[in-house]
Amino acid sequence: MTFAAFKALHQRRQAEHLARHGTQLDERREDSFDLALYAVGGFYAEVWRSRGEEAILFIHVFQKPAGLGAYLARVQLPAGL
């Protein structure tokens, strides 16, 4: 699915597509939110929920690596690389 086609979907359909075709890369907390990062096709999707809730508040979709900044800070490469 293309970036534009995914963005055009209703949020419920986006969540279904992520569950079936996305690869969860990471989870993190920001303020009172739980975030989950997915890779799908040639783009990324960040699912936002209120902490401890199942309902999705929104899905932030992006293609540029700059959107990964908050996640890259958590990556630690082994010594010697």
Backbone torsions as a table, in degrees:
resi	resn	phi	psi	omega
1	MET	NA	141.2	179.7
2	THR	-80.7	162.2	176.6
3	PHE	-56.0	-48.8	-178.5
4	ALA	-63.8	-41.2	179.8
5	ALA	-65.1	-40.8	178.9
6	PHE	-63.8	-45.3	-179.6
7	LYS	-61.9	-29.4	-178.7
8	ALA	-76.8	-14.8	-179.9
9	LEU	-72.5	152.6	169.9
10	HIS	-64.4	149.9	-177.2
11	GLN	-53.5	-39.1	179.4
12	ARG	-61.9	-40.9	178.7
13	ARG	-70.5	-34.7	175.4
14	GLN	-61.5	-45.9	-179.9
15	ALA	-61.8	-40.8	178.2
16	GLU	-63.5	-42.4	179.7
17	HIS	-64.3	-42.2	177.9
18	LEU	-61.9	-41.8	-179.5
19	ALA	-62.9	-35.8	-177.1
20	ARG	-88.1	-37.5	-169.7
21	HIS	-120.3	-10.4	-177.5
22	GLY	-88.1	158.0	174.6
23	THR	-114.1	117.2	179.1
24	GLN	-72.5	125.4	-177.4
25	LEU	-98.6	-34.9	-175.1
26	ASP	-166.6	165.6	172.0
27	GLU	-133.4	148.6	176.1
28	ARG	-154.7	169.2	177.4
29	ARG	-117.3	139.2	175.9
30	GLU	-138.4	118.2	-175.4
31	ASP	52.3	-120.9	-177.8
32	SER	-102.2	27.7	-176.3
33	PHE	-122.1	148.6	169.6
34	ASP	-105.0	129.0	-178.6
35	LEU	-120.1	142.4	175.5
36	ALA	-129.1	130.9	-178.6
37	LEU	-101.9	131.0	178.5
38	TYR	-123.6	146.1	168.0
39	ALA	-106.1	133.9	177.8
40	VAL	-150.8	123.9	-176.5
41	GLY	60.7	-132.7	-179.7
42	GLY	-103.0	28.4	-178.6
43	PHE	-147.0	177.0	-179.3
44	TYR	-121.7	153.2	176.0
45	ALA	-135.3	132.4	179.7
46	GLU	-114.0	116.8	-177.6
47	VAL	-94.4	123.6	-178.9
48	TRP	-105.7	130.2	174.8
49	ARG	-133.7	150.8	169.6
50	SER	-67.4	142.1	-175.8
51	ARG	-52.1	126.2	176.8
52	GLY	81.8	0.5	-178.9
53	GLU	-102.6	151.0	176.8
54	GLU	-88.1	-30.7	-176.2
55	ALA	-65.9	136.1	178.6
56	ILE	-82.2	129.1	175.7
57	LEU	-78.0	-50.5	175.4
58	PHE	-164.6	166.3	177.9
59	ILE	-121.9	117.6	178.4
60	HIS	-92.3	122.2	-176.7
61	VAL	-112.4	134.2	-179.8
62	PHE	-152.6	160.1	179.8
63	GLN	-115.6	-28.1	-173.3
64	LYS	-78.2	136.1	179.6
65	PRO	-57.6	-22.1	179.0
66	ALA	-58.3	-28.2	178.1
67	GLY	-68.2	-12.8	-179.0
68	LEU	-89.5	-2.5	-173.5
69	GLY	-49.3	-46.5	-178.2
70	ALA	-65.8	-25.0	179.7
71	TYR	-87.1	-37.8	-177.6
72	LEU	-63.5	-30.6	178.7
73	ALA	-62.9	-21.4	-178.2
74	ARG	-89.1	-11.4	-177.2
75	VAL	-81.0	131.4	177.2
76	GLN	-123.4	119.3	178.6
77	LEU	-83.4	149.3	177.3
78	PRO	-62.6	151.4	178.5
79	ALA	-59.3	143.0	177.8
80	GLY	93.7	-2.0	179.0
81	LEU	-99.6	NA	NA
